[in-house]
Amino acid sequence: MSWLTNYVRPKIRALVSKSDVPDNLWTKCNNCGQMIFHRDLAAGNKVCPNCDHHMRLTAEERLKLLFDGESYELLELAETVQDPLRFRDQQRYTERLKKARSSTGLDDAIQVAVGEIGGQSAVVAAFDFRFMGGSMGVAVGEGFLTGARAAVERNAAFIAIPASGGARMQEGILSLMQMPRTVIAVEMVKDAGLPYVVILTDPTTGGVTASFAMLGDVTLAEPGAVIGFAGSRVIEETIRETLPDGFQRAEYLHEHGMVDMVVPRKALRGTLSRLLDLLMVPLAPKTADKPPPEAPAETAEAEASETPDDAAEPAPESAEETAPETSPEPEESQRAAQ
Ligand SMILES: [Zn+2]
């Protein structure tokens, strides 16, 4: 038997090389079960043509989808401490990291890029769910902070695209510390009067939901995306009640005021560039290093609260004080509502 398996089989394999029999021409939609030709799938940005199910994208696909002409520059992210707790469950954490790195080609679960969206400069921090479920550890927190700093430096909008199961348990308390860390990063962007937009994708859960993902000036979501803190089964078991249909889905959150817009993937770039046009104020002719911080914050606020009379007024100096204070308020009430 060993002669057959060790000698004959490899020879036959070599004759029928893999390139002759591509096995990835078809992808099965995991919602409706339809087989989709790979070219159709790529052309439709991984949206099922049959049932409109939005499949998960990699960070690279995300960035290509959003930036003008698919052109962007990846920011180098600082190296962070590896396996600080020497964590081990069934496997060593270092082993898991090694596997995730070789299968994704990424250093960790986040990629940060700069470029233009609809002609406006923007920094995008995109999660990659393939890398340990997009979980947020020190490296992801560091990447997020790098993105926020780059946005402030370049006077660019900051766009976060979470796709995450939450905090990375292998990093224990250090992963939980990334929650306040990312919140501070968001505050930095808001203090600079720059727009911070979140695009919630499937899935956005746990510590990511409980931090930067719910703090957007404008919150968009992809259709059907699961967005929540605890999983629905855990909630059901805890409160011993049946949850309503579509609970924790983007559309449900939209109906309940947690999401501003549910945007189909094909309209995402257009919507985002329109938003940035509204939120980004062109540089003042004073040739100042930074534009007046009150102006973008004011328009951002007007967008959210729909009070056009505020936006029409030329920004008074007092707006600078009121803008950062009023913006977190709706978020707090939202969290309380949840
Ligand atoms: Zn489908």
Residues whose N, C-alpha, C, O or C-beta is under 5 A from the ligand:
A	BS01	ZN	C29 N31 C32 G33 Q34 C48 N50 C51 D52 H53
